[in-house]
Each structure stands twice: as C-alpha cells, then as structure tokens.
Amino acid sequence: MMKTPYEITLAKSQYIALRDLKVGRFASVFGVIVHVSPIKVPQQSGKNYSCSLKITDPTLNSSSITINIFRPDGSLLPTANIGDIIFTRNVKVKMFNNSPQLTNEREMFYVCVDPYTRKAKMAQDRMVHFTRSDAEIIALLHQWSLNNISQVQAARVVSIGRPILTTQGIYEDSSRYFDYIGMVVGCYPEEGPAHKTNLVLTDFTDNPMPFMDDKGDYRLDIEYTKLLQCTLWDENSVRCPKLESGDYVLLRNCSRNEKNRNALEISMHGDRTGSTQSRNRVEILKPSDSRLKELLERKSRYVSTRHNSAKDVASLIGWGDDPLRTRVKDLKGHKSLKDIKESQQPGLYLTRAIIRKMSPNNVEDWIVGQCKHCRKFYKEPISLCDTCEGLNVPVFKVVFGIFDGTDEVPLVVFDKEAEMLFSGLSAEDAYIDESGMEQLRKLAKLIRHDNKDIYYDIGLYCYDTPGFGQTFRITRTEFIENNQA
C-alpha cells in the first residue's frame, strides 16, 4: 500500500499512524481529538482520577481510538478540547471489546496543542520533549482536519454515539441525545433556587416548530423561524461561560424537550447525583474553528440573501422594515387560530397573526365611558351611569380583526389590557391630553403601516359568553416601536 505524505512524515521521525498500532506494544502517537469524556472521580481513597479521549488521524477512515489516562490528581489530567491535537509518548496498546485502546501503564507523557494558537498544554507533572519534526506533524494533522471536516465529524459521531444535529435535523432525526453547534442570539439566566439559563440560538437552518418569546433584550434581524431555544439546568447553567450575542457555541449531550408539543426546543439536564466531575458542556468556539465551517457558510448565504451584504448578522439591529412589533408576557408555544377555535377549550393562548381591521375606524372613538360599578359601557367617556348614576370613567374599547392564514377572529381589548397593549398610555391621558391622543393616533397608523400585512405575536384569552359562544380578548401583549431599546 502506498504511503500518504502524512505517514511518510511520521516514518521520518520513527512514529507510526494509528492504523498501524500493534496490540501489546508501547508507542508514541499523534491524533486529532474528537471526543473528551467527563473526568471520573474515584469513589475510594488511593484510586486514580481518569478520563478518556478519542482520537483519529488520516488512516482511520472515519473511526477513532480511545486513550485512557489515569492520574492521582484530577488537575493532572489533560485540559483538552475537541479539535486539539494530542501527542503522547509511551502508551500501551491493548484490546478491549475487540478494539484497540491506548493506556498509560508506564510513565506516559502527553501534550495537547491548540492548532490555532499553537499553544501547548503540557501535563503539569511531566514534561514532553517537543521537536521541530513533531511540530511539522501537528501542522499536517491540523491541515488534514480542516480539509476533511466531514471525515473528522464522522469519527466523532462513531466514537460518542451522538450525531451533531442542526435545528432542522433535530426535528427530522430520531436520536435521543445529540450535540448542537449554533450562534447565540440571547442568553437569559433565571434567578431562583433552581439553576436555569435559557439560550436563544440559530444555526441558520429552519425550525419547523419555532418558539418565539420576545423578551425585548435582543434585536437581531433573524427570522423567528430560524431560532431555537435551549434550557440549561443545574451545573450546566452554573458553569455556562458568559455568552454574548454573536458568540458561537458547541452544546454537548442535548435532548429534545418532549414536554413541549407546541414548539421545538432542546434541553441540557444536569447530573444531580454528583457521580462525575463533568467538564463544561457549553463550549465557546472561535470563528476559525473548523467545526463552524458549514454554519458560517449558511450564515453567509442567509445574510447575502436577506440583506444583500456580507455584514455580520450579530451587528444588524432592528426587525426588518416593520416599525412596530409586539411583546407577549409569559405565554409560550404558538397555536393557529383554527386549532384554538376547534379545541373549544377556554384559556390563554399565543398566536401569530396579521391585524386586518380595527374598529371603530375613528381613533377618538376607541375611548368610551364605563361604569366601574355596573360594568356597563357608554359612548361618552365622561358621563353618568343611567343605572346607578355613578360617574363613568374613560376606558379603551377596541376590536381587532386578526388573520393567521388558517382562520380569522375578532379580538376585543379594553381597560388595563388595552393600556398595556398601547405601551402604558391610559385612556384618561389620551382623552384629556392632546399629546396623549396624538400618541394613540401615531400608534394606530403604525399598526397597519402603509397598509402592510405585519405579523404580530398576540396573547389571547378565549372564553365562552352566554348567548354569543366563543369570545376572544387580547391579553399580556404590548406594542413596541422598533427604534426603542
């Protein structure tokens, strides 16, 4: 068999490729790390800490070999990352389950090298003599891993039994556990006794069941159908590095949130038993990392198609050309109007729809009078109730006709829910103060800006009214101008 340039370079320094290892012998080997297992903590005194690495090289054809490393102190184990290149001296080749494995029966020496920075991470208790020839081999391995990313990733999937899935792939794939690579859109730690962090991510593939909850903290011009939420629990939340919009991350050992049947979400649950000293499962990736190659290509296509420029999506502020959007509080999982109507179930729902009509047509008529005792409405905002003769007070009462492509319903909004919808503007201020009325007129124009069909997230309350049947009311929803922070 003809030797490859990599094997020839190895042979010059009397090294051998991973494919040519002989069981029962000691060897010095190079490899690209495709998996790093959590550190195992000894349960008895006198036992060693241990970890397992899986490595590959150009001769293994998408497979990998395991290296088991034992040390009396966990801090002496490798601080290795996937994609690093490891060079080990004096490892024993053994057979385990009909597969070769490497282990440190004697005094093993190793060094992990970050191929991008070329910085070496030596074992703290043993130093490795590192030659110019060794550096040449590491450079060759790094270039091979960049040029053959699919083969390296295939070795990773085979070694850990977990695929690396895209957002769309999560929907289509039946794998129970998987890894995910994406760009951070938002990071929201939650305060409280339970350690929990919500991440909003994109990998620029489609989410067939999107989750959309505008917390008002991010303004990336990315369609909500390309967003994915991941919830970090327990130590995964505690150990999560500080993340900012535009960071790239690798999430290890995720699972789909099966409890939410209305949206595609993923979770990363913790190890509450404390049986392993798990390393951080959220890893920030450098833009130069070869594992980002496909994501960055999708991102470039998305940006050029959507914006006709190659600007970084993370720097794009605003939500397209729409002057207005909505924010819905504490409602998750979109439902279509058709499903809501057909369910015949009273309750709170989140939908996404166009506002086609607003009634009354005259904005000044959105303010009516209401008796707070009898709950009756009157056309005049300030008048007397004809039942109890109490003073009526100004309140909003508006009907919006909304359509989502599956059905159309009228939505009523009044009183405090209307004040929230209109960004805190009270009916009394709009009625008495001309500046308040002008603010209301401006908002009404923006809702149907240039008579354009704008989709809004809308919280609605469905209930039965005697004599009328199903009734729908807007709730927990607020209009926000897109030039606001």
N, C-alpha and C positions, 0 to 999 in steps of 0.2 A: 504494500500500500504506500502510495506517495505521501511523503510528509508535507504538512502545511508549513507556511512560514513561521507560524506560532510554535509548532513542535520543533522545528529546526532551531529556533532561538532558544527554546528550553534545553535542547540537547547540548548546545554550546556551553552551557553552564552546568551540565550533568544533572538536569532536572528532567522529570517525565510528566506527561499530560495525565489528567485524571482518568482517562480511559485505560491507561496502561498500568495502573496501580496493581501490585501483586499482593494477594492476601498473605498475612503472616510476616510481611517485611515492614521496615521503617522507611519513611520517605519525607521529602520536603516538597510541598505543593503550593501552587497558586490557584486562586479561583475567585469568581465574582459571587458575592453573597446574594442569594435570592430569598433567604428566609432566616429570621433570627427568632428563636423561641424565648419565652419568658424565663427568667432565672429561677431555678428550682432551689428553694430554701431547705436545708437539711432539717429533718424532724428530730434528729438525735444529735447530741454533742459528739464531737470528734469526726462527724461526717463532712464531706465536701459540699460546697455550693457547685452548681453545674448549669451549663447552658448548651444548647445545640444550635449549630449553624448549618445551613445547607448551601452548597456552592456548586457552581457549574463552570464549564470552560468550552472552547470551540469543539472539543472532541466528544462531548456527551450527547449531542443531538437532542436537546430539549429535556434532558433528565438532570439529576443532581446527585451529589454525595453528601452525607451527613458527617459533620465533625462534632464530636462530643468533648467538651472541655471541662475539667474539674479543677477547682481551686479551694483552698481552706477559707478564703475570704471572698465574698461576693464582689468587692471592689476590684479584685484582681482579674475578673472575667472581662472579655472583650467589650468595649463600648463601640459596637459595630452597628452600622445601618445597612439596609438593603441597598445594593449598588456599590458598596465599598468593595475593595479588593483585599483579600487576605493572603498573606504569605506565612506559611507555618514550616518550622523545622522539627524533624524528629517525631513524626506522628506514626502510630502503629495502624496498619491496615487490617481490619477484622471483618468477619462475615456476621451479619445479623439479619434474620429473616430472608436469607438468600440474597442479601445485598451487601456490598462492601461499605464499611464505615471507617472513619478515622477517629482515633482517640489518643489521649496523652498518657501512655503507660509509663514512659520515662519522663525526663525533664524536657517538656515541649516548649518551644519558643514560637511566638507569633507576633505579627504586626498587621494591623488593619490600616489601609490607606484610603483616604477620601480622594477619588480620582480627579475631582475638580480642583480642589485646593492643593493636592499633592501632599497634604499634611499626614504624617504617620502617627497612628495611635498605638503606642507600644504597650506591651504588658508591663504593669508597674513593678513587678518583681523580677522580671528577666528581660534583658535587652537583646535585640537581634542585630547581628552584623548585616548591614544593608548595602549592597554593592551597586555600581552603575548598571551592571547587567540585570540585576533584579529590577531596577527602575525601568529599564527598557521593556522587560516582560510585562510589568504592570501597565505601561503605556499601551502596549499591544492589546492587552486584555480589555482595557478601557475602550479603545477604539472599536474592538470587535463587539463589545456590548452595545455601543451606540449604533453600529451599523446593522445589528441583528437583534433589535429590541424584541421582536415577536418571539424569537427563539429563547431569549432570556426570560421573558414573561411566561412562556410555556413551561420552562423549567420551574419557575416559581409556582405555577398552578399545580403541576405534578407533585412538587415537593410538599406543599402545605395542604393540598386537597381543597383549596379555596380559589375560585376564579376572581379576577379583577373585573368588576362589572361597571358598566356605565349606568346612568339613570334609566335609560330605555331598556338596558339589559336586565336590570333588577325586575322590571315588570314582566319581561319575557322569560327569564331564567328561573328554574325551579330550585336552584341551590339554596340551602338553608342559611349558610354562612358565606360571606364573601368580603373582599376588600373593595374600597372605593377611592378613586382619585378625583378631586374636584377643586374648584376655586371658591374661596369664601366670599359670600355676599353679605352675610351678617352673623354676628356671634352674640348670643344673649344669655349670660349666666343668670340663673334664678336664685334669689335669696330664700333661705329657709332651711329647715333641718335636713331635707333631702338634697343631696348634692346633684345638681342638674344643670346642664347647659344645652341650649338649643342653637344649632348651627343651621344657617340657610346657605345652600351650596348650589353650584351649577357646574356641569361638565360639558355644557353646550350641546347635549342631546335632549330629546323631548321627554317630558314627564307626562304619560298618558292620563294620569290621575293627579293633577297638580294640587299642592297645598299652597294656599295664598293667605297670609296674615300680615297685613301691612302695619308694622309696629311704628312706622314713621322714622326709623333710625337708619334706613338705607335708601339710596336713591339711584341705584344702578339701573341703567337703561337696558334691562334684560327682561324679556317676556316672562311672565309668571309661569308659562308652560315649560320653561327650561329650569325651574327651581326645584330643589329637593331639600326637605328638612331632615336633619339627623339630631336625635336627642342623645346626649352623653349622660350616663348615670354613674353615681358613686365615684370610685377613684379615677375613672376616665374624665369626669368633669373636674375633679380636683387637680389632676396632673395636666389638664389641657393647657398647652402653651398659649400665651397671649396672641390672639388672632385678630387681624385687621382685614377689611375688605380688600380683595385682590390677592391675598395670600393663597398659595397652593398647598393642599394637604393630602396626605395618604391616611385613610382610616382603615384600621385592621380589624378583621373579625366582626363585621357588622351583620345585622339581621333585619329583615323586614318587619315593620310594626304591623302585626296581623290584627291587632285590636281595632285599628282604624280601617274600616272597609270603604270609606269615602275618599281617601286620598292615599297616594303612595308616599310613605315615609319610612325612614330606617332608624335603627337604634343601635347603641353600643352599651350593653349592660356590663356591670362590674362584677368582680369576684369577691363576693361578700364573705366567703369562707376564709380568705387570707392565706390560702394554701400555697399561693405562688407570689413571688415578688415580681409582678408583671411590669414590664417596661411600658413606657408611654405608647399607647396605641394610636395616638394622633401625632403624626409627624409632618412638620412643615418641609415642603420640598422647594429647592432652589429652582428658578426658572430654567436653569441649564440642565436640570436632572433629565436623564433620558426617558424616564417613565412618564414625563409630561408631553412627550413628542406628539401623540395623537390628540390630546386635549388642546394643545396650543394650535395645532392645525385646524381643529374645529372652531376654535375661538377666532382665528384669523379670518376664516370663511364667514363666520357669523357677523363679525364687525364690518367686514368689507361689504357684505350684502345688505346689512341693515343701515349702515351709516356712510357707505362709500368712502371709507377712510380706514387707515390701519391704526387708529388711536386705541390706546389701552382701554378696554371696557371699564376697568375699575376707575377710570378718571372721568367717565361720562356721567354727568349729573342731569337729573330730570327724568321724567317718564314720557319720552317722545314729545309730540307737539301738543298733547292734550293739556289744557290749562288747569284742569281740575281732576282730582281723584277722590276716593273715599277711604276712610279707615274704619274698620269694624272691630269692636272690642269684644274679646273673649268668645268668639264663635269660630269654629274650625270645620273644614270639610264641606266643600261646595256641593249643593244639590240643585238639580234643574227644577224649574217651576212645574214642569209636568210631573216629576216624581213627588214633589211636595203636595200638589193637588190630589194626585191619585192615592197617596198614602192615607189621606183623610185623618191624619194624626195632628192634633193641636201641639204647638211647641215652638221653639226658637230654631231658625234655620239660617244658613249662609248661602246666598246665591250670587250669581254674577250676571248682570243684565244691562240692557240699554234703557234709558228713560226716554220714552217716546212722547209722552204727553204730560202736561202739568195743568192742573185745574184748581182754582179758576185761572183764566187766561191773564187777568189783570193782577199784577203782583200785589197791589194795595189791598186786594180782596182776600189775600192769604191770611189776613189778620181779622179775626172775628171776636165777638164777646162770648164769655162763658160764665155761667153762674157756678161758683165753686161749691155751693151747697146742693143745688138741684142737678148739676152737671149738664144743663141744657145750653145749647149754642144759640147765639143771636148774631144777626148780620152786623149790627153796630158794635164796635169794640168796647165802647164805654156807654153803658145803658143800665136800665133796671130790669131785673128778672120779673116776668109777669106772673110767676108762681109765688115766690117768697118775697118779692120786692127788694131782694138784696142787690148790691151793686155788682154788675158783671165786670170782668177784667179782660184785657186784651190777651188773646192766645192765638198761636198759629193753627190753621187747619187747612191742609193741602192734600190733594190726591195726585199721585204719580202713576201713570200707566207705564209698566215695565214689560220688556220682552227679552227673552233669552234664546230664541230660536226654537224652543220646544213649546212655549205657551206664553200667554200674556195675562197679567193680573193687575187690578188696581190696588195701589198701596196708599193707605191713609197715614198721615203723620200729623200729630198735634201736640200742643203743650210742651212739656220738658223734653220729650224725644225730638221734637222739631227744633228746639233751642240747641240741642246737641248737634243735630244734622246741619244747622246753619252756623256752625262754628262758634257757639256760645252767644249768639245775638238773641236777645229776648224780644218777644212780640211787643212789649211795652216800649222798649227803646226804639224799635222800628216805627211804632205808631206815633210816638210823641216827638222823637228827634229826627229831623230830616236827614241827618248824616247816617242814621241807622237805616232809614228807608232806602237811601242810596246804596248802602252796603248790600241790602237784600236784593235790590234790582240788579246790581252787578253780579251777584251770585246766580240769580235766575238766568241771566244771559250766558254765563259760563257753563251751566249745566247742559245746555244744548248749543254749545259754542259753534257758530257758523252752521247751525242746523245739522251738526255732525253726530253720527251714532257713536257714542263713547260708552264702553263697558265699565260699569262700576260694581265693586263688591258691595253687597247690600245685606244687612241683617234684617230679617223679617220675623214677625210674630204672627203665627197662624192660629186662629181660634174660631169657634162657632158662635154666631149671633142668631138668637131665636128669630125666626121669620125671614132671615137672609142667608143662612148657611155659612159657608167658609168666608171668613174675613181676614184681610192681611193688613198688617201695620208695620211701618218701618221702625226699627229699634236698634240701639247700640251703634249707630252709623254717624259718621261725621264727614262733611265735605272739607277738603283741604286743597288750597291753591298750590300748584306745583312749584311756585317760586318761594314757598315757605320752607324753613328748616325743619 
